């Protein structure tokens, strides 16, 4: 019977851990859009630096 008890205890532990985690994104649409634009700007800067390095410029 110990095995069934062990399974139940593990299930309870996992449920407790899952309840403590944040389950969904709470950012508004404008916040998500701003984050997306910021990431795009960073990637454009990285791409420009890579292109400059590849062409031999500074």
PyMOL Python script that loads the backbone (N, CA, C, O; Angstrom):
from pymol import cmd

cmd.read_pdbstr("""\
ATOM      1  N   UNK A   1       0.808  -1.208   0.000  1.00  0.00           N
ATOM      2  CA  UNK A   1       0.000   0.000   0.000  1.00  0.00           C
ATOM      3  C   UNK A   1       0.847   1.267   0.000  1.00  0.00           C
ATOM      4  O   UNK A   1       0.353   2.343  -0.335  1.00  0.00           O
ATOM      5  N   UNK A   2       2.080   1.150   0.362  1.00  0.00           N
ATOM      6  CA  UNK A   2       2.940   2.335   0.424  1.00  0.00           C
ATOM      7  C   UNK A   2       3.054   2.995  -0.947  1.00  0.00           C
ATOM      8  O   UNK A   2       3.167   4.216  -1.053  1.00  0.00           O
ATOM      9  N   UNK A   3       3.023   2.179  -1.986  1.00  0.00           N
ATOM     10  CA  UNK A   3       3.185   2.748  -3.314  1.00  0.00           C
ATOM     11  C   UNK A   3       2.018   3.668  -3.688  1.00  0.00           C
ATOM     12  O   UNK A   3       2.236   4.730  -4.273  1.00  0.00           O
ATOM     13  N   UNK A   4       0.802   3.279  -3.363  1.00  0.00           N
ATOM     14  CA  UNK A   4      -0.351   4.126  -3.637  1.00  0.00           C
ATOM     15  C   UNK A   4      -0.291   5.416  -2.853  1.00  0.00           C
ATOM     16  O   UNK A   4      -0.625   6.483  -3.369  1.00  0.00           O
ATOM     17  N   UNK A   5       0.138   5.319  -1.598  1.00  0.00           N
ATOM     18  CA  UNK A   5       0.280   6.510  -0.766  1.00  0.00           C
ATOM     19  C   UNK A   5       1.346   7.439  -1.334  1.00  0.00           C
ATOM     20  O   UNK A   5       1.184   8.659  -1.338  1.00  0.00           O
ATOM     21  N   UNK A   6       2.423   6.855  -1.805  1.00  0.00           N
ATOM     22  CA  UNK A   6       3.499   7.652  -2.389  1.00  0.00           C
ATOM     23  C   UNK A   6       2.979   8.411  -3.612  1.00  0.00           C
ATOM     24  O   UNK A   6       3.298   9.583  -3.809  1.00  0.00           O
ATOM     25  N   UNK A   7       2.187   7.736  -4.418  1.00  0.00           N
ATOM     26  CA  UNK A   7       1.618   8.356  -5.608  1.00  0.00           C
ATOM     27  C   UNK A   7       0.702   9.515  -5.230  1.00  0.00           C
ATOM     28  O   UNK A   7       0.745  10.578  -5.849  1.00  0.00           O
ATOM     29  N   UNK A   8      -0.124   9.303  -4.213  1.00  0.00           N
ATOM     30  CA  UNK A   8      -1.032  10.359  -3.757  1.00  0.00           C
ATOM     31  C   UNK A   8      -0.266  11.557  -3.223  1.00  0.00           C
ATOM     32  O   UNK A   8      -0.611  12.704  -3.508  1.00  0.00           O
ATOM     33  N   UNK A   9       0.773  11.286  -2.449  1.00  0.00           N
ATOM     34  CA  UNK A   9       1.579  12.380  -1.892  1.00  0.00           C
ATOM     35  C   UNK A   9       2.264  13.168  -3.006  1.00  0.00           C
ATOM     36  O   UNK A   9       2.324  14.397  -2.951  1.00  0.00           O
ATOM     37  N   UNK A  10       2.779  12.472  -4.010  1.00  0.00           N
ATOM     38  CA  UNK A  10       3.439  13.149  -5.131  1.00  0.00           C
ATOM     39  C   UNK A  10       2.432  13.993  -5.897  1.00  0.00           C
ATOM     40  O   UNK A  10       2.747  15.105  -6.319  1.00  0.00           O
ATOM     41  N   UNK A  11       1.223  13.472  -6.079  1.00  0.00           N
ATOM     42  CA  UNK A  11       0.177  14.214  -6.777  1.00  0.00           C
ATOM     43  C   UNK A  11      -0.176  15.487  -6.008  1.00  0.00           C
ATOM     44  O   UNK A  11      -0.314  16.554  -6.605  1.00  0.00           O
ATOM     45  N   UNK A  12      -0.321  15.380  -4.690  1.00  0.00           N
ATOM     46  CA  UNK A  12      -0.629  16.557  -3.866  1.00  0.00           C
ATOM     47  C   UNK A  12       0.487  17.593  -3.958  1.00  0.00           C
ATOM     48  O   UNK A  12       0.226  18.791  -4.070  1.00  0.00           O
ATOM     49  N   UNK A  13       1.728  17.124  -3.911  1.00  0.00           N
ATOM     50  CA  UNK A  13       2.876  18.032  -3.992  1.00  0.00           C
ATOM     51  C   UNK A  13       2.890  18.770  -5.331  1.00  0.00           C
ATOM     52  O   UNK A  13       3.133  19.976  -5.380  1.00  0.00           O
ATOM     53  N   UNK A  14       2.626  18.040  -6.415  1.00  0.00           N
ATOM     54  CA  UNK A  14       2.621  18.659  -7.744  1.00  0.00           C
ATOM     55  C   UNK A  14       1.477  19.651  -7.901  1.00  0.00           C
ATOM     56  O   UNK A  14       1.653  20.700  -8.520  1.00  0.00           O
ATOM     57  N   UNK A  15       0.314  19.339  -7.353  1.00  0.00           N
ATOM     58  CA  UNK A  15      -0.810  20.273  -7.420  1.00  0.00           C
ATOM     59  C   UNK A  15      -0.506  21.555  -6.657  1.00  0.00           C
ATOM     60  O   UNK A  15      -0.848  22.652  -7.100  1.00  0.00           O
ATOM     61  N   UNK A  16       0.138  21.404  -5.510  1.00  0.00           N
ATOM     62  CA  UNK A  16       0.495  22.574  -4.714  1.00  0.00           C
ATOM     63  C   UNK A  16       1.507  23.443  -5.459  1.00  0.00           C
ATOM     64  O   UNK A  16       1.396  24.669  -5.459  1.00  0.00           O
ATOM     65  N   UNK A  17       2.484  22.813  -6.085  1.00  0.00           N
ATOM     66  CA  UNK A  17       3.493  23.551  -6.839  1.00  0.00           C
ATOM     67  C   UNK A  17       2.867  24.246  -8.043  1.00  0.00           C
ATOM     68  O   UNK A  17       3.217  25.385  -8.353  1.00  0.00           O
ATOM     69  N   UNK A  18       1.955  23.577  -8.715  1.00  0.00           N
ATOM     70  CA  UNK A  18       1.316  24.152  -9.898  1.00  0.00           C
ATOM     71  C   UNK A  18       0.424  25.324  -9.522  1.00  0.00           C
ATOM     72  O   UNK A  18       0.284  26.270 -10.297  1.00  0.00           O
ATOM     73  N   UNK A  19      -0.177  25.271  -8.348  1.00  0.00           N
ATOM     74  CA  UNK A  19      -1.053  26.358  -7.919  1.00  0.00           C
ATOM     75  C   UNK A  19      -0.258  27.628  -7.649  1.00  0.00           C
ATOM     76  O   UNK A  19      -0.790  28.730  -7.784  1.00  0.00           O
ATOM     77  N   UNK A  20       1.001  27.487  -7.273  1.00  0.00           N
ATOM     78  CA  UNK A  20       1.826  28.645  -6.965  1.00  0.00           C
ATOM     79  C   UNK A  20       2.396  29.335  -8.179  1.00  0.00           C
ATOM     80  O   UNK A  20       2.874  30.466  -8.084  1.00  0.00           O
ATOM     81  N   UNK A  21       2.354  28.671  -9.325  1.00  0.00           N
ATOM     82  CA  UNK A  21       2.941  29.249 -10.527  1.00  0.00           C
ATOM     83  C   UNK A  21       1.954  30.171 -11.229  1.00  0.00           C
ATOM     84  O   UNK A  21       0.741  29.971 -11.171  1.00  0.00           O
ATOM     85  N   UNK A  22       2.495  31.176 -11.887  1.00  0.00           N
ATOM     86  CA  UNK A  22       1.684  32.082 -12.685  1.00  0.00           C
ATOM     87  C   UNK A  22       1.284  31.356 -13.961  1.00  0.00           C
ATOM     88  O   UNK A  22       2.142  30.828 -14.669  1.00  0.00           O
ATOM     89  N   UNK A  23       0.016  31.324 -14.254  1.00  0.00           N
ATOM     90  CA  UNK A  23      -0.433  30.479 -15.351  1.00  0.00           C
ATOM     91  C   UNK A  23      -0.655  31.207 -16.667  1.00  0.00           C
ATOM     92  O   UNK A  23      -0.611  30.577 -17.723  1.00  0.00           O
ATOM     93  N   UNK A  24      -0.890  32.501 -16.637  1.00  0.00           N
ATOM     94  CA  UNK A  24      -1.128  33.168 -17.911  1.00  0.00           C
ATOM     95  C   UNK A  24      -0.515  34.557 -17.929  1.00  0.00           C
ATOM     96  O   UNK A  24      -0.141  35.102 -16.890  1.00  0.00           O
ATOM     97  N   UNK A  25      -0.420  35.109 -19.105  1.00  0.00           N
ATOM     98  CA  UNK A  25       0.180  36.406 -19.328  1.00  0.00           C
ATOM     99  C   UNK A  25      -0.822  37.496 -18.938  1.00  0.00           C
ATOM    100  O   UNK A  25      -1.963  37.492 -19.400  1.00  0.00           O
ATOM    101  N   UNK A  26      -0.392  38.416 -18.094  1.00  0.00           N
ATOM    102  CA  UNK A  26      -1.298  39.471 -17.649  1.00  0.00           C
ATOM    103  C   UNK A  26      -0.985  40.817 -18.297  1.00  0.00           C
ATOM    104  O   UNK A  26      -1.590  41.829 -17.943  1.00  0.00           O
ATOM    105  N   UNK A  27      -0.049  40.837 -19.239  1.00  0.00           N
ATOM    106  CA  UNK A  27       0.299  42.089 -19.908  1.00  0.00           C
ATOM    107  C   UNK A  27      -0.826  42.502 -20.853  1.00  0.00           C
ATOM    108  O   UNK A  27      -1.455  41.664 -21.499  1.00  0.00           O
ATOM    109  N   UNK A  28      -1.064  43.806 -20.918  1.00  0.00           N
ATOM    110  CA  UNK A  28      -2.104  44.304 -21.816  1.00  0.00           C
ATOM    111  C   UNK A  28      -1.593  44.280 -23.255  1.00  0.00           C
ATOM    112  O   UNK A  28      -0.411  44.044 -23.503  1.00  0.00           O
ATOM    113  N   UNK A  29      -2.476  44.520 -24.170  1.00  0.00           N
ATOM    114  CA  UNK A  29      -2.107  44.508 -25.580  1.00  0.00           C
ATOM    115  C   UNK A  29      -1.061  45.548 -25.921  1.00  0.00           C
ATOM    116  O   UNK A  29      -0.154  45.280 -26.708  1.00  0.00           O
ATOM    117  N   UNK A  30      -1.175  46.735 -25.338  1.00  0.00           N
ATOM    118  CA  UNK A  30      -0.198  47.780 -25.631  1.00  0.00           C
ATOM    119  C   UNK A  30       1.168  47.444 -25.038  1.00  0.00           C
ATOM    120  O   UNK A  30       2.201  47.767 -25.625  1.00  0.00           O
ATOM    121  N   UNK A  31       1.170  46.795 -23.873  1.00  0.00           N
ATOM    122  CA  UNK A  31       2.449  46.386 -23.271  1.00  0.00           C
ATOM    123  C   UNK A  31       3.115  45.314 -24.116  1.00  0.00           C
ATOM    124  O   UNK A  31       4.331  45.339 -24.308  1.00  0.00           O
ATOM    125  N   UNK A  32       2.327  44.371 -24.620  1.00  0.00           N
ATOM    126  CA  UNK A  32       2.868  43.323 -25.481  1.00  0.00           C
ATOM    127  C   UNK A  32       3.418  43.921 -26.765  1.00  0.00           C
ATOM    128  O   UNK A  32       4.476  43.506 -27.238  1.00  0.00           O
ATOM    129  N   UNK A  33       2.713  44.888 -27.334  1.00  0.00           N
ATOM    130  CA  UNK A  33       3.153  45.532 -28.569  1.00  0.00           C
ATOM    131  C   UNK A  33       4.457  46.293 -28.346  1.00  0.00           C
ATOM    132  O   UNK A  33       5.357  46.238 -29.184  1.00  0.00           O
ATOM    133  N   UNK A  34       4.564  47.001 -27.226  1.00  0.00           N
ATOM    134  CA  UNK A  34       5.788  47.737 -26.923  1.00  0.00           C
ATOM    135  C   UNK A  34       6.956  46.786 -26.744  1.00  0.00           C
ATOM    136  O   UNK A  34       8.052  47.059 -27.234  1.00  0.00           O
ATOM    137  N   UNK A  35       6.745  45.682 -26.056  1.00  0.00           N
ATOM    138  CA  UNK A  35       7.808  44.689 -25.867  1.00  0.00           C
ATOM    139  C   UNK A  35       8.247  44.112 -27.201  1.00  0.00           C
ATOM    140  O   UNK A  35       9.437  43.898 -27.429  1.00  0.00           O
ATOM    141  N   UNK A  36       7.289  43.860 -28.080  1.00  0.00           N
ATOM    142  CA  UNK A  36       7.597  43.311 -29.399  1.00  0.00           C
ATOM    143  C   UNK A  36       8.409  44.310 -30.217  1.00  0.00           C
ATOM    144  O   UNK A  36       9.357  43.929 -30.903  1.00  0.00           O
ATOM    145  N   UNK A  37       8.036  45.599 -30.144  1.00  0.00           N
ATOM    146  CA  UNK A  37       8.768  46.631 -30.876  1.00  0.00           C
ATOM    147  C   UNK A  37      10.178  46.809 -30.329  1.00  0.00           C
ATOM    148  O   UNK A  37      11.122  47.006 -31.094  1.00  0.00           O
ATOM    149  N   UNK A  38      10.325  46.741 -29.010  1.00  0.00           N
ATOM    150  CA  UNK A  38      11.651  46.853 -28.400  1.00  0.00           C
ATOM    151  C   UNK A  38      12.548  45.704 -28.849  1.00  0.00           C
ATOM    152  O   UNK A  38      13.711  45.918 -29.192  1.00  0.00           O
ATOM    153  N   UNK A  39      12.013  44.500 -28.847  1.00  0.00           N
ATOM    154  CA  UNK A  39      12.789  43.342 -29.277  1.00  0.00           C
ATOM    155  C   UNK A  39      13.168  43.468 -30.746  1.00  0.00           C
ATOM    156  O   UNK A  39      14.282  43.114 -31.131  1.00  0.00           O
ATOM    157  N   UNK A  40      12.255  43.967 -31.566  1.00  0.00           N
ATOM    158  CA  UNK A  40      12.539  44.135 -32.987  1.00  0.00           C
ATOM    159  C   UNK A  40      13.640  45.172 -33.203  1.00  0.00           C
ATOM    160  O   UNK A  40      14.490  45.000 -34.075  1.00  0.00           O
ATOM    161  N   UNK A  41      13.628  46.246 -32.414  1.00  0.00           N
ATOM    162  CA  UNK A  41      14.660  47.275 -32.542  1.00  0.00           C
ATOM    163  C   UNK A  41      16.027  46.713 -32.176  1.00  0.00           C
ATOM    164  O   UNK A  41      17.023  47.006 -32.837  1.00  0.00           O
ATOM    165  N   UNK A  42      16.072  45.918 -31.140  1.00  0.00           N
ATOM    166  CA  UNK A  42      17.336  45.301 -30.731  1.00  0.00           C
ATOM    167  C   UNK A  42      17.848  44.378 -31.829  1.00  0.00           C
ATOM    168  O   UNK A  42      19.035  44.393 -32.155  1.00  0.00           O
ATOM    169  N   UNK A  43      16.955  43.575 -32.399  1.00  0.00           N
ATOM    170  CA  UNK A  43      17.364  42.650 -33.451  1.00  0.00           C
ATOM    171  C   UNK A  43      17.812  43.397 -34.707  1.00  0.00           C
ATOM    172  O   UNK A  43      18.740  42.955 -35.384  1.00  0.00           O
ATOM    173  N   UNK A  44      17.168  44.520 -35.027  1.00  0.00           N
ATOM    174  CA  UNK A  44      17.608  45.310 -36.181  1.00  0.00           C
ATOM    175  C   UNK A  44      19.011  45.865 -35.947  1.00  0.00           C
ATOM    176  O   UNK A  44      19.831  45.887 -36.865  1.00  0.00           O
ATOM    177  N   UNK A  45      19.288  46.314 -34.723  1.00  0.00           N
ATOM    178  CA  UNK A  45      20.615  46.839 -34.403  1.00  0.00           C
ATOM    179  C   UNK A  45      21.665  45.733 -34.497  1.00  0.00           C
ATOM    180  O   UNK A  45      22.760  45.961 -35.012  1.00  0.00           O
ATOM    181  N   UNK A  46      21.342  44.556 -34.011  1.00  0.00           N
ATOM    182  CA  UNK A  46      22.275  43.437 -34.100  1.00  0.00           C
ATOM    183  C   UNK A  46      22.532  43.060 -35.553  1.00  0.00           C
ATOM    184  O   UNK A  46      23.668  42.782 -35.936  1.00  0.00           O
ATOM    185  N   UNK A  47      21.475  43.051 -36.362  1.00  0.00           N
ATOM    186  CA  UNK A  47      21.624  42.702 -37.780  1.00  0.00           C
ATOM    187  C   UNK A  47      22.466  43.742 -38.501  1.00  0.00           C
ATOM    188  O   UNK A  47      23.294  43.392 -39.342  1.00  0.00           O
ATOM    189  N   UNK A  48      22.264  45.017 -38.183  1.00  0.00           N
ATOM    190  CA  UNK A  48      23.071  46.066 -38.818  1.00  0.00           C
ATOM    191  C   UNK A  48      24.528  45.921 -38.425  1.00  0.00           C
ATOM    192  O   UNK A  48      25.407  46.115 -39.264  1.00  0.00           O
ATOM    193  N   UNK A  49      24.810  45.587 -37.177  1.00  0.00           N
ATOM    194  CA  UNK A  49      26.183  45.390 -36.735  1.00  0.00           C
ATOM    195  C   UNK A  49      26.799  44.192 -37.441  1.00  0.00           C
ATOM    196  O   UNK A  49      27.960  44.238 -37.847  1.00  0.00           O
ATOM    197  N   UNK A  50      26.032  43.128 -37.587  1.00  0.00           N
ATOM    198  CA  UNK A  50      26.548  41.931 -38.263  1.00  0.00           C
ATOM    199  C   UNK A  50      26.833  42.217 -39.738  1.00  0.00           C
ATOM    200  O   UNK A  50      27.839  41.760 -40.279  1.00  0.00           O
ATOM    201  N   UNK A  51      25.940  42.978 -40.387  1.00  0.00           N
ATOM    202  CA  UNK A  51      26.137  43.332 -41.795  1.00  0.00           C
ATOM    203  C   UNK A  51      27.373  44.207 -41.959  1.00  0.00           C
ATOM    204  O   UNK A  51      28.138  44.031 -42.907  1.00  0.00           O
ATOM    205  N   UNK A  52      27.572  45.156 -41.031  1.00  0.00           N
ATOM    206  CA  UNK A  52      28.732  46.026 -41.090  1.00  0.00           C
ATOM    207  C   UNK A  52      30.021  45.225 -40.898  1.00  0.00           C
ATOM    208  O   UNK A  52      31.023  45.472 -41.570  1.00  0.00           O
ATOM    209  N   UNK A  53      29.983  44.280 -39.988  1.00  0.00           N
ATOM    210  CA  UNK A  53      31.159  43.454 -39.727  1.00  0.00           C
ATOM    211  C   UNK A  53      31.464  42.567 -40.933  1.00  0.00           C
ATOM    212  O   UNK A  53      32.622  42.360 -41.293  1.00  0.00           O
ATOM    213  N   UNK A  54      30.399  42.047 -41.548  1.00  0.00           N
ATOM    214  CA  UNK A  54      30.587  41.169 -42.702  1.00  0.00           C
ATOM    215  C   UNK A  54      31.155  41.926 -43.899  1.00  0.00           C
ATOM    216  O   UNK A  54      31.950  41.374 -44.659  1.00  0.00           O
ATOM    217  N   UNK A  55      30.745  43.205 -44.074  1.00  0.00           N
ATOM    218  CA  UNK A  55      31.231  43.986 -45.205  1.00  0.00           C
ATOM    219  C   UNK A  55      32.590  44.606 -44.920  1.00  0.00           C
ATOM    220  O   UNK A  55      33.206  45.177 -45.821  1.00  0.00           O
ATOM    221  N   UNK A  56      33.070  44.504 -43.686  1.00  0.00           N
ATOM    222  CA  UNK A  56      34.386  45.026 -43.375  1.00  0.00           C
ATOM    223  C   UNK A  56      34.356  46.443 -42.826  1.00  0.00           C
ATOM    224  O   UNK A  56      35.407  47.012 -42.533  1.00  0.00           O
ATOM    225  N   UNK A  57      33.177  47.020 -42.684  1.00  0.00           N
ATOM    226  CA  UNK A  57      33.071  48.360 -42.149  1.00  0.00           C
ATOM    227  C   UNK A  57      33.087  48.360 -40.639  1.00  0.00           C
ATOM    228  O   UNK A  57      33.191  47.311 -40.002  1.00  0.00           O
ATOM    229  N   UNK A  58      32.984  49.547 -40.074  1.00  0.00           N
ATOM    230  CA  UNK A  58      32.968  49.646 -38.607  1.00  0.00           C
ATOM    231  C   UNK A  58      31.599  49.987 -38.105  1.00  0.00           C
ATOM    232  O   UNK A  58      31.396  50.111 -36.898  1.00  0.00           O
TER     233      UNK A  58
END
""", "prot")
cmd.dss("prot")
cmd.show_as("cartoon", "prot")
cmd.util.cbc("prot")
cmd.orient("prot")
